[in-house]
Amino acid sequence: MTKVLIVDDEGDVPVLFKQRFRKELNSGIYEFHFANSGEQALTFMRTLDPFDIVLVLSDINMPGMTGLELLKQIRILFPTLKVIMVSAYGDKKNYDEAVMLGASGFITKPVDFTLLKEKMFV
């Protein structure tokens, strides 16, 4: 089972991901965990074995700690963890900064779930 942490402040994200990955979740391929802020994500991650989560999908624009700030912290605490950034603003500045900070990928909203599934474990 592959454990994925999804970080997004939008309340409908857990329902949307559970719907789009229903088959994979029911068959035990994925296990999703959700955090609605960067701070909550880091608190959760610190309770885990370092290799318990294999992928983080994080929104960039969130109140408090942004996704890019979260990415910086993840690179310090979990340097090999795969992180894909998700943003409604697919501008070059966010993309370039995410890549510079070590993001494994970048997806724009609305999320193309077919593309996301391809990028998750490439």
N, C-alpha and C positions, 0 to 999 in steps of 0.2 A: 504494500500500500504506500502510495506517494502522498506525503503530507505537504499541503500548500497553505501559506498564510496570505490572505487577501486583506489589504489595508486600504480603506476608503471611507470617507465620512458620510457618503450618501447612504441613507437607510435602506434603499431597495436593492443594494448590491448583493447581500447574502441570498435573497430570494431569486434574483436574476441568475447568479452563478449556480445555485442549486437546480434551477430549471434547466439551464443550458448544459449542465454536466450530470443530469439525472441518471443516465445509463451508466456512466463511469463511476458515480458515487454508489449506486445500488450494487454494482458488481465488485466494489472494493478496490478499484484501481486508484482512486483518489480519496483523500480525506481533507476536507477544507476546514480551516480555522479563520475567523474573521476578527479584525480590529478596526475600530473607527477613528483611530488617530495614530500618528507615529509613536507617541509616548506609550499608548496602550500596546502597540506592536512590540516595542522594545521590552516592556515589562513582561509580556507573555513569552517572548523569545528567551529571556534570561532564566525562565523556569525550565527550559528544555535541555535535553542533551544537545550539544552543538550540531549534531547531524540529524536530529529528529525532523526538522523542516528542510525540505530540499529546494523549495522555490518560494519566493515572495513576489507577489504582484502588488505594486503600490501605486496609488494615485499620487500625482505630484502636488496638486493644489488642495491643501487641507488646512483648516485652522490650527494654530499652534505650530507644531513641528511639520514642516513640509515634507513631501516625499523625497525630495533631494537631500534634505537634512537627515532624514531617516536612512537613506542610502549611504551617506557618509558614516553614520554610526554602525550600520551593518558591516561595512567594509572593515572597520576597526575591530568589531567584536566577532564577526563571522566572515572572514575574508574570502572564503571559497563558495559562499552561498550564492546561488543564482537569483538575480533580482531583475524583474521586468517592470519597467515604469509604464504607467498608464496615465494619459492626460487628455483632457478635452481640448487642450491647446497644443497642437502638434507643431509649435513653432521651432525654428532652428535653434534658438537660444536654449530652450529646455532640453531639446534632443542632444545638443553638443555638451551641455553640462552633465546630463545623465551618462553619456558615454565616457566623458572625462572622469567621472566619479566611479566608473566601473560597472554600469548597468549592463546586463546581459542582453537586453532588448528594450524596445520602446513601441508601445501600441497607443493609437489614438482612440478616443471615444467618439461616437458610440463604438463599443468594442465589436470587432468582427470576430466572433467566437471560432469560426473555422480557422482563421489565421492565428488566433491565440493558441488553439490546440496544437497547431503545427509548431509554434515557437516555444511552447512550454518545455519541451524536452528534446530540443535539437542539439 
